[in-house]
Amino acid sequence: MDIATIVGILLGIGSILGGILLMTPDLGMFGSASSFAIVFGGMIASVSVAFPLQEVMKLGAAMGAVFKGSKEKLGDEVDGAVEVAETARKGVAELESKVGSIDNPFFRDGVQMVIDGMAIEELTDILTTRIDYRESRERTQADLFKNMGVMSPAWGMIGTLIGLVVMLSGFGEGGTDTLGAGMSAALITTFYGAVLANLFFLPMSAKILTRVAFHSTQQSLSLEACRLIHQKKHPIIVREKLNSFIPPKEWKREE
């Protein structure tokens, strides 16, 4: 699990609840099933219009991926690539026996292409294409959450307008005593829209984009490693070249 995501959401919810309780002990006044239905249902309707149905159907899986933590470190990727480079210098047979133990499927496929005797230009073209289209798929997920974040406050405003119409239509019957309560109920919808956008959907979009950047760096590192292995570069050169992809504090030196 991604601890930062969970802590951030809990902190946000706690801040909202704490602020409300400092103003009033009545949390019930902030509950409205109709307001939530307008905001959430309307937002889902909007993204269904804006995006292909298959992308909307992946919403649950994409949201789950946001909460899924990752322990991957680029320094470990460099270590693994250097180890494979050392094996490759012993011959194709040795490299072929090593490929099954590579955990990273992208790197494993690249090494297999080296074993199969694929030209370095073809290897580079295939792996670069995979990187580009993976980025495109993941950015679509980020755009989906971003649009949900943009549309939620808009539907909150629509719900508020609906509430105002209902409130004002009965204003003559109830008098001024109903005005405050009616206005409060109408504004709850805007409140829901703002919370959903700024605590959930927009931060989730940013989280996905951060991971897109990490995965792109990781795969670019693997691509360069495959090129160096294809050229049978010395492990020292492989490490020094791949160190360019990682923070200096993770650098190691070949002895």
C-alpha positions as CSV (number, residue, x, y, z in Angstrom):
1,M,0.0,0.0,0.0
2,D,1.1,3.6,-0.7
3,I,1.4,5.0,2.8
4,A,1.6,8.6,1.6
5,T,-1.7,8.4,-0.3
6,I,-3.5,6.8,2.7
7,V,-2.0,9.3,5.2
8,G,-2.8,12.2,2.9
9,I,-6.5,11.3,2.5
10,L,-6.9,10.5,6.2
11,L,-5.3,13.8,7.1
12,G,-7.5,15.7,4.7
13,I,-10.7,14.0,6.1
14,G,-9.5,14.6,9.6
15,S,-8.9,18.3,8.9
16,I,-12.4,18.7,7.4
17,L,-14.1,16.9,10.3
18,G,-12.0,18.7,12.9
19,G,-12.8,22.1,11.3
20,I,-16.5,21.3,11.3
21,L,-16.5,20.1,14.9
22,L,-14.8,23.3,16.0
23,M,-17.7,25.3,14.5
24,T,-20.6,23.0,15.3
25,P,-21.2,19.6,17.0
26,D,-23.9,18.8,14.4
27,L,-22.1,16.7,11.7
28,G,-25.5,15.5,10.4
29,M,-26.1,18.9,8.7
30,F,-23.3,18.0,6.2
31,G,-24.9,14.7,5.2
32,S,-27.1,14.7,2.1
33,A,-27.7,11.6,-0.1
34,S,-29.3,13.7,-2.9
35,S,-26.3,16.1,-3.0
36,F,-23.9,13.2,-3.2
37,A,-25.9,11.6,-5.9
38,I,-26.0,14.7,-8.0
39,V,-22.2,15.3,-7.8
40,F,-21.0,11.7,-8.1
41,G,-23.6,10.6,-10.6
42,G,-23.2,13.7,-12.7
43,M,-19.4,13.5,-12.7
44,I,-19.5,9.8,-13.8
45,A,-22.0,10.8,-16.6
46,S,-19.6,13.6,-17.8
47,V,-16.5,11.4,-18.0
48,S,-18.6,8.7,-19.7
49,V,-19.3,11.2,-22.4
50,A,-15.7,12.5,-22.6
51,F,-13.9,9.1,-22.6
52,P,-14.4,5.7,-24.2
53,L,-16.5,3.3,-22.2
54,Q,-13.6,0.8,-21.8
55,E,-11.5,3.6,-20.1
56,V,-14.3,4.4,-17.7
57,M,-14.8,0.8,-16.9
58,K,-11.1,0.6,-15.8
59,L,-11.7,3.4,-13.2
60,G,-11.8,1.0,-10.2
61,A,-8.6,-0.7,-11.2
62,A,-6.9,2.7,-11.8
63,M,-8.0,3.9,-8.4
64,G,-6.7,0.8,-6.8
65,A,-3.4,1.3,-8.5
66,V,-3.1,4.7,-6.9
67,F,-3.2,3.1,-3.5
68,K,-0.8,0.3,-4.4
69,G,2.7,1.1,-3.2
70,S,5.9,0.4,-5.0
71,K,9.3,-0.6,-3.6
72,E,11.1,-0.4,-6.9
73,K,14.4,1.5,-6.9
74,L,16.3,2.5,-9.9
75,G,19.6,1.6,-8.2
76,D,18.5,-2.0,-8.0
77,E,17.7,-1.9,-11.7
78,V,21.3,-0.7,-12.4
79,D,22.7,-3.5,-10.3
80,G,20.6,-6.1,-12.2
81,A,21.7,-4.7,-15.6
82,V,25.4,-4.8,-14.6
83,E,25.0,-8.4,-13.5
84,V,23.4,-9.4,-16.8
85,A,26.1,-7.5,-18.7
86,E,28.8,-9.5,-16.9
87,T,26.9,-12.7,-17.9
88,A,26.6,-11.6,-21.5
89,R,30.3,-11.3,-21.9
90,K,30.6,-15.0,-21.2
91,G,28.5,-15.9,-24.2
92,V,25.0,-16.2,-25.5
93,A,24.5,-19.6,-23.8
94,E,25.3,-18.2,-20.4
95,L,23.0,-15.2,-21.1
96,E,20.2,-17.5,-22.1
97,S,20.4,-19.3,-18.9
98,K,20.2,-16.0,-17.0
99,V,17.3,-14.4,-18.8
100,G,14.6,-16.4,-16.9
101,S,15.7,-15.0,-13.5
102,I,15.2,-11.3,-14.6
103,D,12.2,-9.9,-12.7
104,N,11.6,-6.8,-14.8
105,P,9.5,-8.1,-17.8
106,F,10.5,-5.1,-20.0
107,F,14.2,-5.7,-19.4
108,R,13.7,-9.5,-19.8
109,D,12.1,-9.0,-23.2
110,G,14.9,-6.7,-24.3
111,V,17.6,-9.2,-23.2
112,Q,15.7,-12.0,-25.0
113,M,15.9,-9.9,-28.2
114,V,19.6,-9.6,-27.7
115,I,19.8,-13.4,-27.4
116,D,17.7,-13.9,-30.5
117,G,20.2,-11.8,-32.5
118,M,17.9,-8.9,-33.3
119,A,19.7,-5.8,-34.7
120,I,20.3,-3.0,-32.2
121,E,18.2,-0.6,-34.3
122,E,15.2,-3.0,-34.3
123,L,15.5,-3.6,-30.6
124,T,15.6,0.1,-29.9
125,D,12.6,0.8,-32.1
126,I,10.5,-1.9,-30.5
127,L,11.3,-1.0,-27.0
128,T,10.9,2.7,-27.6
129,T,7.4,2.1,-29.1
130,R,6.4,0.1,-26.0
131,I,7.5,3.0,-23.8
132,D,5.6,5.5,-25.9
133,Y,2.3,3.6,-25.9
134,R,2.5,2.6,-22.2
135,E,2.9,6.3,-21.4
136,S,-0.1,7.1,-23.6
137,R,-2.3,4.5,-21.8
138,E,-1.2,5.7,-18.3
139,R,-1.7,9.4,-19.2
140,T,-5.2,8.6,-20.3
141,Q,-5.9,7.3,-16.8
142,A,-4.4,10.5,-15.4
143,D,-6.5,12.6,-17.7
144,L,-9.6,10.7,-16.6
145,F,-9.0,11.6,-12.9
146,K,-8.1,15.2,-13.9
147,N,-11.4,15.6,-15.7
148,M,-13.3,14.1,-12.7
149,G,-11.6,16.7,-10.6
150,V,-12.6,19.5,-12.9
151,M,-16.2,18.2,-13.3
152,S,-17.0,17.5,-9.7
153,P,-17.1,21.2,-8.6
154,A,-19.1,22.0,-11.7
155,W,-21.7,19.4,-10.8
156,G,-21.6,20.7,-7.2
157,M,-22.6,24.1,-8.6
158,I,-25.4,22.5,-10.6
159,G,-26.7,20.8,-7.4
160,T,-26.6,24.1,-5.6
161,L,-28.6,25.7,-8.3
162,I,-31.2,22.9,-8.1
163,G,-31.3,23.4,-4.4
164,L,-31.8,27.1,-4.7
165,V,-34.6,26.6,-7.2
166,V,-36.4,24.2,-4.9
167,M,-35.8,26.6,-1.9
168,L,-37.0,29.7,-3.6
169,S,-40.1,27.9,-5.1
170,G,-41.3,27.4,-1.5
171,F,-40.1,30.7,-0.1
172,G,-43.5,32.2,-0.1
173,E,-45.0,29.4,1.9
174,G,-42.3,29.1,4.6
175,G,-41.2,32.7,4.9
176,T,-37.8,33.8,5.9
177,D,-37.4,31.1,8.5
178,T,-36.7,28.5,5.8
179,L,-34.2,30.7,3.9
180,G,-31.1,29.8,6.0
181,A,-31.8,26.1,6.2
182,G,-32.5,25.9,2.5
183,M,-29.4,27.8,1.5
184,S,-27.3,25.5,3.8
185,A,-28.7,22.4,2.1
186,A,-28.1,23.9,-1.4
187,L,-24.4,24.7,-0.6
188,I,-23.7,21.1,0.6
189,T,-23.6,20.0,-3.0
190,T,-20.8,22.5,-3.8
191,F,-19.0,21.3,-0.7
192,Y,-19.1,17.7,-1.9
193,G,-17.9,18.7,-5.3
194,A,-14.9,20.6,-3.9
195,V,-13.9,17.9,-1.5
196,L,-14.1,15.1,-4.1
197,A,-12.0,17.2,-6.6
198,N,-9.3,18.5,-4.3
199,L,-8.9,15.6,-1.9
200,F,-9.3,12.7,-4.2
201,F,-9.4,13.1,-8.0
202,L,-6.9,15.9,-8.7
203,P,-4.3,14.5,-6.3
204,M,-4.8,11.0,-7.8
205,S,-4.2,12.4,-11.3
206,A,-0.9,14.0,-10.1
207,K,0.1,10.7,-8.4
208,I,-0.4,8.8,-11.7
209,L,1.6,11.3,-13.6
210,T,4.4,10.9,-11.1
211,R,4.4,7.2,-11.6
212,V,4.3,7.6,-15.4
213,A,7.5,9.6,-15.1
214,F,9.1,7.0,-12.9
215,H,8.2,4.1,-15.2
216,S,9.4,6.0,-18.2
217,T,12.8,6.5,-16.5
218,Q,12.9,2.9,-15.4
219,Q,12.2,1.6,-18.9
220,S,14.5,4.1,-20.6
221,L,17.2,2.7,-18.2
222,S,16.4,-0.8,-19.2
223,L,16.4,0.1,-22.9
224,E,19.9,1.7,-22.6
225,A,21.1,-1.4,-20.7
226,C,19.9,-3.7,-23.5
227,R,21.7,-1.6,-26.0
228,L,24.9,-1.7,-24.0
229,I,24.6,-5.5,-23.5
230,H,24.0,-5.9,-27.2
231,Q,27.2,-4.0,-27.8
232,K,29.0,-6.3,-25.2
233,K,30.2,-3.3,-23.3
234,H,32.3,-3.8,-20.2
235,P,30.3,-3.9,-16.9
236,I,32.2,-0.8,-15.7
237,I,31.0,1.2,-18.7
238,V,27.5,-0.2,-18.3
239,R,27.3,0.9,-14.7
240,E,28.8,4.4,-15.4
241,K,26.3,4.9,-18.2
242,L,23.3,3.7,-16.3
243,N,24.3,5.8,-13.2
244,S,23.1,8.8,-15.3
245,F,19.5,7.6,-14.7
246,I,19.6,7.5,-10.9
247,P,20.4,10.0,-8.1
248,P,24.1,10.2,-7.2
249,K,23.4,8.9,-3.7
250,E,22.5,5.5,-5.2
251,W,25.6,5.3,-7.4
252,K,27.9,2.4,-7.0
253,R,31.3,1.7,-8.5
254,E,32.6,-1.5,-10.1
255,E,35.7,-2.7,-8.4
